[in-house]
Amino acid sequence: MMPDQALPATARNLFLASYRLNVEMSKAALHGQIELLNFFKHRLELYERFVDDLVASVELNDTFEVMADFTHNALAEGSRESARLAMITSKMGSVSAKVARELADETVKGLAARTCA
C-alpha cells in the first residue's frame, strides 16, 4: 500500500511536518553541541595559557595582573557565547514557525481542493 493511499491528506501532511520539525530540531541541537564543544576547547586552551602565564608571573611578581586579565577575558567571552546560543535558539524557533505555517497552508489547500471537487 502506498503512503498516499494509507493516510488521508491532512494526516500525511501532519506526519511529514512532524518529521521535518524533528529533523530541524536535531540539526539545531547538533549545532548547539558543536558550538558548546568549540567553546570548551577554546576555554581549555585559555586555561592552559593562563597556567603558563601564572607560572611565569611568579618570577616577575605580576600575578595579580595575570589573574585580572584572565578573569576579564573569561567574562567577556562568556557573554559572547551566551549571545551565540541565543541566536541558535532564535533560529530554531523561526524554523519551527516556518514548518507550522507550511503545514497550515498545505492543510487549507487540501481542504479547498476537496471542497471544490
N, C-alpha and C positions, 0 to 999 in steps of 0.2 A: 504494500500500500504506500503510495506517495505521500509525503508530508502535506502537500496541498489538499489531498483528499481526507487526510486523517484529522486535521484540525480546522475549525471554522476560521475565517479570515481574521477576526479580532483576536482570537486565542493565538493564532500563529504570529500575528504582529506583536502581541504581548510577550510571547516566548522569545522571539528574535530580539526585541528591545531589551528584555531582561538579560539575555545572553550578551548583547553588546554592552550593556551597562556593567555587567560583571567583568568583561574584558577591559573596559576603560578603567574601572576601579583597580583591577590588578596592575595595569600599566602605571597608574598613579602611585600605587603602593610601592611598586618596584622602583619607580623614580625617586620616591621619598627615601627608600632604603639606600639607594645609590648616593644620594646627597648626604645622608647621615654617615655612611661609611667614609665618604670623602672628607667630611668634617672631622671625624675621629682620626683619620690618617693624618690630616693636616695638624690637628691638635697634638697628636703624639710626636710629630716632628718638632713642633714648637716646644713641647716639654723637654725633648732631648736637647735642643738648642739652649733652653733655659738652664738645664742642669750643667751643661758645659760652661755657660756664662757665669753661673753661680760659683762653680769651682774656680774659675779664673778670677772672679771678683774677690775672693777671699785674700788673694795675694795683693790685690790693688786697693782693698778697703772700700769698695763701692757696691757692696752687697745690697744696700737699700735701693740704690738706683736700678739695679738689675731686677729686683723684686717689683718695684713700682712700674717699670716698663712692661714686664710680663703681665702684671695684673691689668694695666691699661689696655694692652693689646687683646687680652682674653675677653674683657668686657666689650670692646668694640666689635670683635668677631662674633661674639655671642648674639649681639643684636642683628648683625647682618645675616647670620644663619636663621634666626627667627623670622626675618623678613622673607628669606628664600622659602622656608617651609610654609609660610602663609600664602605665598604666591602659588605653590604647588597645590595647596588645599583649595584655593580660589579657582584654579584651573579645573580641578576635579569637579567642583560644583557647577561650573559652566558647561562642562561636558555632560553631566547628569541632566541639566536643564535642556540641553540640545536634544538628547535622546528622548526625553519625555515629550518634548514638543513634536519631534518627528513621529513618535507613536500616536500622539493625538491627531496629527494631520492625516496619517495613514488610516486611522480608525474612522475619521469623519469621511474621508474619500470612499472607503469601503462601504460605509453605511449609505452614502449618497448614491453610489453605483447600484447597490441592491434596491434602494428605494425607487430609482428610475427604471430599473429593469422589470 
